[in-house]
Amino acid sequence: MIKKQTSISRSKQMKNDTQAVTRVLTAHVPLPIADKVDQIAARLERSRGWIMKQALSAWIAQEEERDRLTQEALADVDAGRVIDHQAVQAWADSLGTDKPLPVPR
């Protein structure tokens, strides 16, 4: 469930120091994407900016995870923890047969 954010007055914000410092970023996007953002914002009763922050945060998290997995895979290769391509191909080819091979390790 998504909770509605409440506005904080500038003086209260400065006292509590609860609001993150922000910076405006701009991007030109194709009209169909802009229209979808507007539709989602209307459906969720959220601002366009809130939708964009959610989308950008999700994309950054995805890219960070992709990088982490890539670094992990490269470390495996460097350590020699690999599976021979021919073994994987033979296993894949056997999947549609009566006697599939065990998963190569």
Secondary structure as a PSIPRED ss2 file (coil, helix, strand):
# PSIPRED VFORMAT (PSIPRED V4.0)

   1 M C   1.000  0.000  0.000
   2 I C   1.000  0.000  0.000
   3 K C   1.000  0.000  0.000
   4 K C   1.000  0.000  0.000
   5 Q C   1.000  0.000  0.000
   6 T C   1.000  0.000  0.000
   7 S C   1.000  0.000  0.000
   8 I C   1.000  0.000  0.000
   9 S C   1.000  0.000  0.000
  10 R H   0.000  1.000  0.000
  11 S H   0.000  1.000  0.000
  12 K H   0.000  1.000  0.000
  13 Q H   0.000  1.000  0.000
  14 M H   0.000  1.000  0.000
  15 K H   0.000  1.000  0.000
  16 N H   0.000  1.000  0.000
  17 D C   1.000  0.000  0.000
  18 T C   1.000  0.000  0.000
  19 Q C   1.000  0.000  0.000
  20 A C   1.000  0.000  0.000
  21 V C   1.000  0.000  0.000
  22 T C   1.000  0.000  0.000
  23 R C   1.000  0.000  0.000
  24 V C   1.000  0.000  0.000
  25 L C   1.000  0.000  0.000
  26 T C   1.000  0.000  0.000
  27 A C   1.000  0.000  0.000
  28 H C   1.000  0.000  0.000
  29 V C   1.000  0.000  0.000
  30 P C   1.000  0.000  0.000
  31 L H   0.000  1.000  0.000
  32 P H   0.000  1.000  0.000
  33 I H   0.000  1.000  0.000
  34 A H   0.000  1.000  0.000
  35 D H   0.000  1.000  0.000
  36 K H   0.000  1.000  0.000
  37 V H   0.000  1.000  0.000
  38 D H   0.000  1.000  0.000
  39 Q H   0.000  1.000  0.000
  40 I H   0.000  1.000  0.000
  41 A H   0.000  1.000  0.000
  42 A H   0.000  1.000  0.000
  43 R H   0.000  1.000  0.000
  44 L H   0.000  1.000  0.000
  45 E C   1.000  0.000  0.000
  46 R C   1.000  0.000  0.000
  47 S C   1.000  0.000  0.000
  48 R H   0.000  1.000  0.000
  49 G H   0.000  1.000  0.000
  50 W H   0.000  1.000  0.000
  51 I H   0.000  1.000  0.000
  52 M H   0.000  1.000  0.000
  53 K H   0.000  1.000  0.000
  54 Q H   0.000  1.000  0.000
  55 A H   0.000  1.000  0.000
  56 L H   0.000  1.000  0.000
  57 S H   0.000  1.000  0.000
  58 A H   0.000  1.000  0.000
  59 W H   0.000  1.000  0.000
  60 I H   0.000  1.000  0.000
  61 A H   0.000  1.000  0.000
  62 Q H   0.000  1.000  0.000
  63 E H   0.000  1.000  0.000
  64 E H   0.000  1.000  0.000
  65 E H   0.000  1.000  0.000
  66 R H   0.000  1.000  0.000
  67 D H   0.000  1.000  0.000
  68 R H   0.000  1.000  0.000
  69 L H   0.000  1.000  0.000
  70 T H   0.000  1.000  0.000
  71 Q H   0.000  1.000  0.000
  72 E H   0.000  1.000  0.000
  73 A H   0.000  1.000  0.000
  74 L H   0.000  1.000  0.000
  75 A H   0.000  1.000  0.000
  76 D H   0.000  1.000  0.000
  77 V H   0.000  1.000  0.000
  78 D H   0.000  1.000  0.000
  79 A C   1.000  0.000  0.000
  80 G C   1.000  0.000  0.000
  81 R C   1.000  0.000  0.000
  82 V C   1.000  0.000  0.000
  83 I C   1.000  0.000  0.000
  84 D C   1.000  0.000  0.000
  85 H H   0.000  1.000  0.000
  86 Q H   0.000  1.000  0.000
  87 A H   0.000  1.000  0.000
  88 V H   0.000  1.000  0.000
  89 Q H   0.000  1.000  0.000
  90 A H   0.000  1.000  0.000
  91 W H   0.000  1.000  0.000
  92 A H   0.000  1.000  0.000
  93 D H   0.000  1.000  0.000
  94 S H   0.000  1.000  0.000
  95 L C   1.000  0.000  0.000
  96 G C   1.000  0.000  0.000
  97 T C   1.000  0.000  0.000
  98 D C   1.000  0.000  0.000
  99 K C   1.000  0.000  0.000
 100 P C   1.000  0.000  0.000
 101 L C   1.000  0.000  0.000
 102 P C   1.000  0.000  0.000
 103 V C   1.000  0.000  0.000
 104 P C   1.000  0.000  0.000
 105 R C   1.000  0.000  0.000
